[in-house]
Amino acid sequence: MTHAAALVQFLFNMTNMSRSTEGNGRPCRAGGAVLSSRAVSQYGRVALIHDYLNQYGGAERVLEALHELFPDAPVYTSIYDPAAMPAHYRHWDIRPSWMQRLPRWRKHFRKYFLFYPAAFESFDLGAYDLVISSSSAYAKGVIPRPGATHICYCHTPMRFGWRTGDYVEREAINGAFGTALNLLLPLLRTWDVVSSQRVDRFIANSREVAGRIRRYYRRDADIIPPPVDLAPYEPRAPEDFYLTGGRLVPYKRIDLVVEAFTRLKLPLVVFGSGRDRERLEALAGPNVRFVGRVSDAELQDLYRRCCAYITAGEEDAGIQPVEAMAAVEQIEKGDMPLPIYVPLHPEARLSAEEKQALIHGIEATFQADRPRRR
């Protein structure tokens, strides 16, 4: 795996560098084949840290790549819901925190936001020489032993901490929880910045995220794109439907795609799962079909058969657009490559006129002359 090899080479370089050395901000290149178990053992004892294991997405793919490199490493996390994760996770050494015993944590895990820092700081990592955190919020806040190396693969600095207004609006947070969030988030931001100093080296998944790390933490980051397994191209005649999906959460802006295609009455398939699914289904018309979580093979099949893949959210790294482009060739009209990417900042507020313009844009591109791939 090319990206895994790049990560391995990066980790090897880190063991020979001073703990105070900063990243160079340039993408890392693949360093060769995946290391042997003997080479991996030179790191000593390794621990993997992940924010939470109660939903599946791009961050979990990165964790899987790390676990592939270090299969004997335990995975420390705040909460773990086996029913929400792929079955092979049940064979891993997963060690959830004391938050696993909180009442109704599956439903209220977001409301426990102030408990996560203490949960990660409570892990005893004294036995480990190398700590690798996979973090979009709290995992980087663990406390390694003196002399250990801590490398953080950062998917993004905590989105709700630094883009609070958009998070509160899109998650429909109000009442006592909304008040508490606004009052306590300054404390959480302070902890977020302070805990970033416990990281010896940051890895970002894209230049965009590296910029956020520099902005919020005043730290540089090396850039290693997330692992993307690209299946061999197989030509298929496109069928009469469009595709969107992924982790169904508000910041992905899938609601805009669903609303646009509902008004246009164009066939749309939505794959994936997440807490936003119920709201999206309420917005959708009969032309929109939700297929839930799909396997990698099923997703590749959807990519190959769809007219186009539509994404409207701001991507941290953009795994699925890359997969979509690898699965198809090009749209004949204008040689426009798939997917169709309508980038919108997560905090963007679209007026009724702007939403109508988005709908007209999709309509002009697709409805007059349905795309036919070469």
C-alpha positions in Angstrom: 0.0 0.0 0.0 1.7 3.2 -1.2 0.4 5.5 1.5 1.1 3.0 4.2 4.6 2.8 3.0 4.9 6.6 3.1 3.7 6.6 6.6 6.1 3.9 7.6 9.0 5.8 6.1 7.9 8.9 7.9 7.7 7.1 11.2 11.2 5.7 10.7 12.5 9.2 10.1 10.8 10.4 13.2 12.7 8.0 15.4 15.9 9.6 14.3 14.8 13.2 14.8 14.8 15.4 17.8 11.5 15.8 19.7 11.6 19.5 19.1 12.0 19.3 15.3 9.1 20.8 13.3 7.7 19.4 10.0 8.6 20.9 6.7 5.1 21.2 5.4 5.8 19.2 2.2 4.1 16.1 1.1 5.9 12.9 2.1 6.8 10.4 -0.7 6.5 6.7 -0.5 9.6 5.2 1.0 9.4 1.6 -0.3 7.6 -1.5 0.6 5.8 -2.1 3.9 8.2 -3.0 6.6 8.8 -6.5 7.9 7.6 -7.4 11.4 11.3 -7.3 12.5 11.6 -3.7 11.2 8.4 -2.7 12.9 9.6 -4.2 16.2 12.4 -1.6 16.3 9.9 0.9 17.4 9.4 -0.9 20.7 5.8 -1.0 22.0 3.3 1.0 20.0 -0.2 2.3 21.0 -2.8 3.6 18.6 -5.3 6.3 19.8 -8.6 7.2 18.0 -11.3 9.7 19.0 -14.3 7.3 19.1 -15.4 4.1 17.4 -19.1 4.7 16.9 -19.3 5.6 13.3 -17.3 4.7 10.2 -15.7 7.0 7.7 -12.4 8.2 6.3 -10.8 8.6 9.7 -11.5 4.9 10.4 -9.8 4.0 7.1 -6.7 5.7 8.3 -6.9 3.8 11.6 -7.2 0.6 9.7 -4.0 1.4 7.7 -2.2 2.1 11.0 -3.5 -1.1 12.5 -2.3 -2.9 9.4 1.2 -1.6 10.1 1.0 -2.4 13.8 -1.4 -5.2 14.2 -0.4 -6.0 17.8 -0.9 -2.4 18.9 -3.8 -1.8 21.2 -6.3 0.8 20.1 -7.3 3.3 22.9 -10.5 5.2 22.3 -13.2 7.0 24.3 -16.2 4.8 23.3 -16.6 1.7 21.1 -19.9 0.5 19.6 -19.2 -2.9 17.9 -22.6 -2.8 16.2 -21.7 0.5 14.4 -18.3 -0.7 13.2 -17.1 -3.3 10.6 -17.0 -6.8 12.0 -13.2 -7.2 11.8 -12.8 -4.6 14.5 -14.0 -7.2 17.0 -10.7 -9.0 16.5 -8.6 -6.0 17.5 -7.4 -5.1 21.0 -9.7 -2.1 21.6 -9.6 -0.4 25.0 -12.4 2.1 25.5 -12.2 4.6 28.3 -14.5 5.0 31.4 -16.9 6.9 29.2 -18.1 3.5 28.0 -19.9 3.3 31.3 -21.8 6.6 31.0 -25.6 6.3 30.7 -27.0 6.2 27.2 -23.7 7.2 25.7 -24.7 5.9 22.2 -27.4 8.6 22.0 -25.8 11.4 24.1 -22.1 11.0 23.2 -22.0 14.6 21.8 -23.5 16.0 25.0 -20.6 14.5 27.0 -18.1 16.7 25.1 -16.5 18.1 28.2 -15.6 14.6 29.5 -13.5 13.6 26.5 -10.3 15.5 27.5 -10.3 13.8 30.9 -11.0 10.4 29.3 -8.0 10.6 27.0 -5.7 12.0 29.7 -6.7 9.1 32.0 -5.1 6.4 29.7 -1.9 5.0 31.2 0.5 4.9 28.3 3.7 4.5 30.3 4.5 1.2 28.7 4.7 2.5 25.1 7.6 3.9 23.2 5.6 5.2 20.2 2.1 6.7 20.4 0.2 7.4 17.2 -3.0 9.3 17.5 -5.7 9.5 14.8 -7.4 12.7 15.7 -10.1 15.1 14.6 -10.9 16.2 18.2 -9.6 14.7 21.4 -7.2 11.7 20.7 -4.1 13.9 20.4 -4.6 15.0 24.0 -3.2 11.7 25.5 -0.2 12.0 27.8 2.7 9.8 26.6 5.5 8.9 29.0 8.7 11.1 29.0 11.0 9.9 26.3 8.2 8.4 24.1 7.4 9.8 20.7 3.9 11.0 19.9 2.9 11.4 16.3 -0.6 12.7 15.4 -2.3 12.0 12.1 -4.7 15.0 12.2 -7.9 14.7 10.1 -8.8 18.3 11.1 -8.6 20.3 14.3 -11.9 19.9 16.2 -14.5 21.2 13.8 -17.1 22.2 16.5 -14.5 23.9 18.6 -13.2 26.3 16.0 -16.3 26.6 13.7 -18.9 26.7 16.5 -21.6 28.8 14.9 -22.0 26.4 11.9 -21.9 23.3 14.2 -24.6 24.6 16.5 -26.9 25.6 13.6 -26.5 22.4 11.6 -26.8 20.1 14.5 -29.9 22.0 15.7 -28.4 22.4 19.1 -30.4 24.6 21.4 -31.8 24.8 25.0 -29.6 24.0 27.9 -27.1 22.0 25.8 -26.6 25.0 23.4 -26.1 27.4 26.3 -23.6 25.0 28.0 -21.7 24.6 24.7 -21.3 28.3 24.2 -20.2 28.8 27.7 -17.7 25.9 27.9 -16.2 25.8 24.5 -13.6 28.5 25.3 -12.3 26.1 27.9 -12.2 23.3 25.4 -10.4 25.5 22.8 -7.8 26.3 25.5 -7.3 22.6 26.2 -7.1 21.9 22.5 -4.3 24.3 22.0 -2.4 23.2 25.1 -2.7 19.5 24.3 -1.4 20.1 20.8 2.0 20.7 22.5 2.0 17.0 23.6 2.4 16.0 19.9 6.0 15.7 18.7 5.0 15.7 15.0 1.8 16.4 13.2 0.8 14.7 10.0 -2.1 16.3 8.0 -4.2 14.6 5.4 -4.1 17.6 3.0 -2.7 21.1 2.6 -6.1 22.5 3.7 -5.8 20.7 7.1 -2.1 21.6 7.4 -3.2 25.2 7.1 -5.7 24.8 9.9 -3.1 23.2 12.1 -0.8 26.1 11.5 -3.6 28.6 12.2 -5.0 27.1 15.4 -2.0 25.4 16.9 0.9 27.3 15.4 2.5 24.0 14.4 3.8 22.8 11.0 2.6 19.5 9.6 3.9 17.0 7.1 1.3 16.0 4.6 0.4 12.3 3.8 -2.9 11.8 2.0 -5.2 9.2 3.5 -5.1 5.6 2.2 -7.3 5.1 -0.9 -7.7 1.6 -2.3 -8.5 2.1 -6.0 -10.0 -0.9 -7.8 -9.0 -1.6 -11.4 -11.1 0.3 -13.9 -13.9 -1.7 -15.4 -15.9 0.0 -18.2 -19.6 0.0 -17.5 -22.5 1.6 -19.3 -23.9 4.4 -17.0 -27.3 3.9 -15.7 -30.0 6.6 -15.1 -29.1 7.7 -11.6 -26.7 10.0 -9.8 -24.8 9.3 -6.6 -23.9 11.0 -3.4 -23.2 9.9 0.2 -20.6 9.0 2.7 -20.8 9.8 6.4 -24.3 11.3 6.8 -23.5 14.2 9.0 -24.5 17.9 8.6 -21.1 19.4 7.6 -21.0 17.2 4.5 -23.9 19.3 3.1 -25.6 16.3 1.5 -28.9 18.1 2.3 -28.2 20.5 -0.5 -27.8 17.7 -3.0 -30.9 15.9 -1.8 -32.9 19.1 -1.9 -31.7 20.0 -5.4 -32.4 16.6 -6.9 -35.8 16.3 -5.1 -36.8 19.6 -6.8 -35.4 18.5 -10.2 -37.0 15.0 -9.8 -33.8 13.4 -11.0 -32.9 9.9 -9.7 -30.4 10.1 -6.8 -28.9 7.3 -4.7 -27.5 8.2 -1.3 -25.2 5.7 0.4 -23.8 5.7 3.9 -25.1 6.0 7.4 -25.0 8.7 10.1 -27.0 10.7 12.5 -28.3 13.0 9.8 -30.0 10.3 7.8 -33.5 10.8 9.3 -33.4 14.6 8.4 -32.2 13.8 4.9 -35.0 11.3 4.4 -37.5 13.9 5.4 -36.1 16.3 2.8 -36.1 13.7 0.0 -38.7 13.0 -2.6 -39.6 9.6 -4.1 -36.8 10.0 -6.6 -34.2 9.8 -3.9 -33.2 6.3 -2.6 -31.2 5.6 0.5 -29.2 2.4 0.5 -27.4 2.6 3.8 -23.9 1.4 4.5 -22.4 -0.5 1.6 -19.4 -2.7 1.2 -16.3 -1.5 -0.7 -17.3 -3.8 -3.6 -20.8 -2.4 -3.6 -19.6 1.2 -3.5 -17.2 0.6 -6.5 -20.2 -0.9 -8.4 -22.3 2.3 -7.6 -19.4 4.5 -8.8 -19.1 2.6 -12.1 -22.9 2.6 -12.8 -23.8 6.1 -11.9 -24.1 9.0 -14.3 -22.1 11.2 -11.9 -21.0 11.5 -8.3 -22.1 14.7 -6.6 -20.4 16.2 -3.6 -21.2 19.7 -2.1 -19.3 19.8 1.2 -15.9 21.1 1.9 -13.6 18.1 1.9 -10.8 17.7 4.4 -9.0 15.3 2.2 -11.5 14.1 -0.4 -11.3 10.3 -0.4 -14.6 9.6 -2.1 -14.1 12.1 -5.0 -10.8 10.4 -5.8 -12.5 6.9 -5.7 -15.2 8.2 -8.0 -12.8 9.6 -10.5 -10.8 6.3 -10.5 -14.0 4.2 -11.1 -15.2 6.0 -14.2 -13.7 7.7 -17.3 -15.0 11.0 -18.4 -18.4 12.6 -19.3 -18.6 13.0 -23.0 -20.1 16.4 -23.0 -17.2 18.9 -22.5 -14.9 16.2 -21.3 -15.9 17.1 -17.7 -14.3 14.6 -15.3 -16.3 12.9 -12.6 -17.2 13.7 -9.9 -19.1 16.9 -10.0 -17.7 18.9 -7.1 -19.7 21.9 -5.8 -17.4 23.1 -3.0 -19.1 24.9 -0.2 -17.6 26.1 3.0 -19.2 24.4 6.0 -20.2 27.8 7.4 -21.7 29.0 4.1 -25.3 30.1 4.3 -27.2 29.8 1.0 -30.1 32.2 0.4 -33.2 31.0 -1.4 -31.8 32.6 -4.6 -28.4 30.9 -4.2 -30.1 27.5 -3.7 -32.1 28.1 -6.8 -29.0 29.0 -8.7 -27.4 25.7 -7.5 -30.4 23.8 -8.7 -30.4 25.6 -12.1 -26.7 24.8 -12.4 -27.3 21.1 -11.9 -30.3 21.2 -14.2 -28.3 22.9 -17.0 -25.5 20.3 -16.6 -27.5 17.2 -16.5 -31.2 17.5 -17.4 -30.9 18.9 -20.9 -28.6 16.1 -22.1 -27.9 13.3 -19.6 -24.2 12.6 -19.5 -22.8 9.6 -21.3 -19.4 8.4 -20.2 -16.9 7.3 -22.8 
